Amino acid sequence: MVSPKGDLDMSRSPALRNSLRSVQGDKPVTLIVNLASVEYMDSSGLATLVEAMKNAKSNSTKLVLCAMNQKVKALFEIARLHHYFNIVASLDDAIGA
């Protein structure tokens, strides 16, 4: 599980990208990204998660995003990305997914 904190913007997205790549290198069956502590996300944060989704598909890893606040969820909806990601309401839901 990866649990970023704070704003996922241009200054913090590279650290998330590195964390996700590190975890994905082990080719887990499921990778949960817990967004409960993410208050804001810009396009660089979205791009980082799209890259993680592509890597997950190539590794046959199930990528699950959980616990988004309403602002972050709205960003996914505006970008129409909620159709492509597995997004659940809570960490418990992600663990059960």
N, C-alpha and C positions, 0 to 999 in steps of 0.2 A: 504494500500500500504506500502511496505517496500522498502526503498531506501538506500542500503549499500553504503559506500564511501571508496575509497582507494583500497588497495589490499585485496582480499579475500584469505588469506592463513591460515596456521595452527594457527597463533596467533589471527586472527580476526574472523575465522569461528564460534567459540563458541558463540560470541556475536550475529552474524547473526542467528544462530540456535535458540538462546533464543528469539530473536525478532519474528522469524517466528512461533515458537511454541506459543508464546503469542497471536499473531494475529489469528492463526489457532484455538486456544482455543475457539474463538467466533464463529467458523464455518461460515465464510463469504461465500457468493455465489461465489464471485470472489476474488482472491488474486493476486495483481500485484506486481512483484518484478522488480523495476526500476534499471537497472544496468548501467545507464548512467555515474555514478561517480566511477565505478569500473574499475581500470586500469589494474589489473592483477588478475588472479584466478589460484589456484593450485588444486590438487586433493581433498584437504579437503573442498574447496569451492564447488566443484562439488558434493561431497558427501553430504554436507549440503543441497544443492538444490534437490538432488535425494531423500533425506529423506523428504523434504518439499513436493515433488511431491507425494510420497507414502501417507503421511498424508492427503494431499488434496484429493486424490482419495478416501480414506476411509471416509472422511467427505463430499464427493460430492461437493468439492470446485473446481472451475476452477482456476488453477494456470497459470498465464501468465508472461513470462519473456520478458522484453523489453529493448531497447536502448543499446544493447551490442556493445562494440567496436570490431574491427576486430580481435584482439588477443583473446579476450574471446570467440567470436563466433567460431574461429578456434579450440579452445579447445573442445567446444561442438561437432564440426564436427569430429575431430580426435577420440573422445570417442564415436562417433555415437549417442550421446544423443539428437542431434537435431531432431531425429526421434520420440522421446518420449515426449519432452517438447513442449508446445505451445510458440513459440518464434516469437515476432513481432518486427518491426523496431523501433517504436517510442512509447512514452507514449500515444499519441493520438490514435494510433492503438490499444494499450492495453486496453484503456478505451472503445473503440468501439468493442472490441472482445467479 
